[in-house]
Amino acid sequence: MTSQRTRLRMVERLRQQGIADEVVLAVMAELPRHLFVDEALMSRAYDDVSLPLGFGQTISQPYIVAKMTSLLRNGKKLGRVLEIGTGCGYQTSILAKLAKEVYSVERIAPLLDRTRLRLREFKFTNVRLKHADGHLGLPEAAPYDAILMTAAASHVPEELVSQLAPGGRLIMPIGLNEQKLHCFDLTEEGLQQQILEPVKFVPLLPGLG
Ligand code: SAH
């Protein structure tokens, strides 16, 4: 139930749900998602559901991870990426396999400590995790070619836009009760916004946890 075959079934389902980025699908076919959830939930790790990861937070369903990652990639190789909301590190690990460099910030220190230990097993050399408030982005490594927020905000934090490289893309859910996935591109004409599908994320919370 946690085998390669289960992952391939998940990937087949993602294709049927409209995910067409084979590069993302190949990474999802490889990465053992069950190692990112509690033992009691492992048997459900490949179902198309979000699951609790402790501290009142959730790991997004595979479809959303695939969708956001495909949008972020936009058919190109990812350079320097910032993720807001490390959580259990599943999305971070997907990005690690696709991007040159990944920075990820998380506000809950004990959750980040646990994820740090977990990611150590994967021996990524291109991932930096930081205990920080994602509202502020991560100025020390800016600018980023892509920014992915995995918690829902009421608006786009100005700091994130200012940390985007020219041509950069920011993907994030916006809204409180009714959330929609948003895609912002920093073009020569300024910030272009696309509003995409409805989603359900935990909220982006203020300050450090
Ligand atoms: N990408 C994660 C999803 C985790 S849920 C995964 O694959 O597991 C969203 C995460 O955002 C939670 O861990 C939550 O603690 C974190 N978060 C919420 N507000 C934040 C903030 N202001 N700064 C940084 N992280 C935040």
Residues whose N, C-alpha, C, O or C-beta is under 5 A from the ligand:
A	BS01	SAH	Q57 T58 I59 S60 I84 G85 T86 G87 C88 G89 Y90 Q91 V105 E106 R107 I108 A132 D133 G134 H135 T150 A151 P203 L204 L205 P206 G207
